[in-house]
């Protein structure tokens, strides 16, 4: 059976900001998916330890006050998320995340910030994966389609219902459903094994990043740099 018919795990974070090296976890969800349905789900609400900007609260609905009152320490939350994800990878289950380089890099930065074992260390020193990123795959297989590539927009393209955008559980499930829909529309994606698909995405992301960087420089930003690493960026510069 092709990878999209096997068990998959959706992963999403809602955070304090848009820079994965500086932003902190606010909510998280990991959703197990098989045979077209959710088979398990785990959700977290964290106290990020910093004030949540109003613009971030307006997106995901969690205020600083609520996070402080109801959330668990972000160190504990990050550790549990990492243990859960690496547990699935040890079983060979692909983790699906929309724009995976953001969520996984942010998680890795939180682990480093709090002196916790990295994802790779939890996997015995091996690289993370397999990861399935519908954002990266869709850009590669339908490169010239016009319009936005937000999760909401791509859900619309593939006929996936997103009932509560920017709620971690809803976004995690939608990411899985979009990944399945892409595989069903594009047989060349479905035909790849999870490990090969992971490697293809590394290359696809690099090509996109290099093209986007060249575009920005042509538009006048001579020093524009677009990180081309996927699915995990360097976290040495993570803010304390």
C-alpha positions in Angstrom: 0.0 0.0 0.0 1.2 3.5 -0.8 2.4 5.7 2.1 -0.8 7.8 2.1 -2.9 4.8 2.9 -0.7 3.8 5.9 -0.8 5.4 9.4 0.2 9.1 9.4 0.6 11.7 12.2 -0.3 15.3 11.8 1.6 17.9 13.8 1.0 21.6 14.3 2.1 24.4 16.6 0.5 27.8 17.4 3.0 30.2 18.7 3.9 33.7 19.9 5.4 34.8 16.6 6.7 34.1 13.1 10.4 33.6 13.7 11.0 30.0 14.6 14.2 30.8 16.4 12.6 33.4 18.7 8.9 32.4 18.9 7.6 30.1 21.7 5.0 27.3 21.7 1.5 28.3 22.9 -0.6 25.3 21.7 0.3 22.1 20.0 -1.5 19.0 18.6 -0.4 15.6 17.3 -3.1 13.7 15.5 -2.9 10.1 14.5 -4.7 9.3 11.2 -5.5 6.1 9.4 -8.2 4.8 7.1 -9.6 8.3 6.7 -10.2 9.0 10.3 -8.5 10.3 13.5 -7.4 7.3 15.6 -5.7 9.3 18.4 -5.0 12.9 19.4 -3.0 14.7 21.9 -3.2 18.4 22.6 -1.1 20.8 24.7 -1.5 24.4 26.0 1.7 25.9 27.2 2.7 28.9 29.2 5.4 30.2 26.9 7.1 32.2 29.6 6.9 35.5 27.7 4.0 37.8 26.7 2.0 36.7 23.8 1.7 39.6 21.3 -1.8 40.7 20.6 -1.5 40.0 16.9 -0.6 36.4 17.7 -3.5 36.1 20.2 -5.8 37.4 17.5 -4.9 34.5 15.3 -5.0 31.5 17.6 -7.2 32.9 20.4 -4.9 32.3 23.4 -4.1 35.3 25.6 -1.0 35.7 27.8 -3.4 35.6 30.8 -5.0 32.3 29.7 -1.7 30.7 28.9 -0.3 31.6 32.3 -3.4 30.4 34.1 -4.2 27.2 32.2 -1.0 26.3 30.4 1.8 24.0 31.5 5.4 25.1 31.6 6.7 25.2 28.0 9.7 23.1 29.0 7.5 20.2 29.9 5.3 20.7 26.8 8.3 20.8 24.4 9.8 17.7 26.0 6.5 15.7 25.6 6.0 16.8 22.0 9.5 15.8 21.2 9.1 12.4 22.8 5.8 11.8 21.0 7.1 12.7 17.6 10.3 10.7 17.9 8.3 7.8 19.2 6.4 7.8 15.9 9.5 8.1 13.8 11.0 5.1 15.7 8.0 3.2 14.5 8.5 4.4 10.9 5.4 6.5 10.9 5.7 9.7 8.8 5.0 13.0 10.5 2.9 15.4 8.4 3.4 19.2 9.1 2.4 22.1 6.8 5.5 24.2 6.4 7.4 21.7 8.5 10.6 23.7 8.6 8.8 26.3 10.8 7.2 24.0 13.3 10.1 21.5 13.6 12.7 24.3 13.8 10.7 26.1 16.5 10.4 22.9 18.5 14.1 22.2 18.1 14.8 25.8 19.3 12.6 25.3 22.4 14.5 22.1 23.2 17.8 23.9 22.9 16.6 26.8 24.9 15.5 24.7 27.8 18.6 22.3 27.8 16.6 19.3 26.6 17.7 16.5 24.4 17.4 17.3 20.7 15.2 15.4 18.3 18.2 13.8 16.7 19.6 12.8 20.2 16.3 11.1 21.0 16.6 9.1 17.7 20.1 7.9 18.7 22.0 10.5 16.7 20.1 9.9 13.4 18.4 12.6 11.3 14.7 13.1 11.9 12.1 11.7 9.5 10.3 10.8 7.5 8.5 14.1 7.3 5.7 14.9 4.8 5.2 18.6 4.2 2.2 19.3 1.9 3.4 22.9 1.5 6.7 21.9 0.0 5.2 19.1 -2.1 2.4 21.2 -3.5 4.8 23.9 -4.6 6.9 21.3 -6.4 4.2 19.3 -8.2 2.0 22.3 -9.1 4.7 25.0 -9.4 2.9 27.4 -11.7 -0.5 27.5 -10.0 -1.6 31.0 -9.2 -2.8 32.1 -5.8 -1.7 31.8 -2.2 -0.2 28.7 -0.7 -1.5 29.1 2.8 -3.1 26.1 4.5 -6.5 27.5 4.0 -5.9 28.2 0.3 -4.4 24.8 -0.4 -7.2 23.1 1.5 -9.6 24.8 -1.0 -7.5 23.6 -3.9 -7.7 20.0 -2.8 -11.2 20.0 -1.5 -10.2 19.6 2.2 -12.5 21.1 4.8 -10.6 23.2 7.4 -13.1 23.8 10.1 -11.1 26.0 12.5 -8.0 27.6 11.0 -5.2 28.3 13.4 -6.4 25.8 15.9 -3.6 23.3 16.3 -5.7 20.2 16.1 -7.7 21.4 13.1 -4.5 22.5 11.2 -2.7 19.2 12.0 -5.6 17.2 10.7 -6.0 19.4 7.6 -2.3 19.0 6.8 -2.7 15.2 6.8 -5.8 15.3 4.6 -4.1 17.7 2.2 -1.1 15.3 2.0 -3.4 12.4 1.2 -5.2 14.5 -1.4 -2.0 15.5 -3.1 -0.9 11.9 -3.3 -4.3 10.9 -4.8 -4.0 13.7 -7.4 -0.3 13.1 -8.3 0.5 9.4 -8.7 4.2 10.3 -8.9 4.1 11.4 -5.3 2.0 8.4 -4.2 4.6 6.1 -5.8 7.4 7.3 -3.6 8.3 5.5 -0.4 8.3 7.7 2.8 12.1 7.9 2.9 12.4 8.7 -0.8 9.7 11.4 -0.5 11.6 12.9 2.4 14.7 13.2 0.3 12.8 14.6 -2.6 11.4 17.3 -0.4 14.9 18.3 0.8 15.8 18.9 -2.9 12.4 20.6 -3.8 12.7 23.0 -0.8 16.3 23.9 -1.8 15.2 24.7 -5.4 12.3 26.8 -4.2 14.5 28.7 -1.7 17.2 29.4 -4.2 14.7 30.6 -6.8 12.9 32.8 -4.2 16.2 34.3 -3.0 17.2 35.1 -6.6 13.8 36.7 -7.1 14.2 38.9 -4.1 17.6 40.0 -5.2 16.4 40.9 -8.7 13.7 43.0 -7.0 16.4 45.1 -5.3 17.2 43.3 -2.0 20.9 42.5 -2.9 21.5 40.9 0.5 18.4 38.7 0.7 19.0 35.3 2.1 16.4 32.5 2.1 17.3 29.5 4.2 17.3 26.4 2.0 17.5 23.8 4.7 14.5 21.4 5.2 13.0 20.1 7.4 15.1 21.4 10.3 17.1 24.6 10.3 20.2 25.4 12.5 19.0 26.5 16.0 22.3 27.7 17.4 21.0 31.3 17.3 17.8 30.5 19.1 16.8 33.3 21.5 17.0 32.6 25.2 
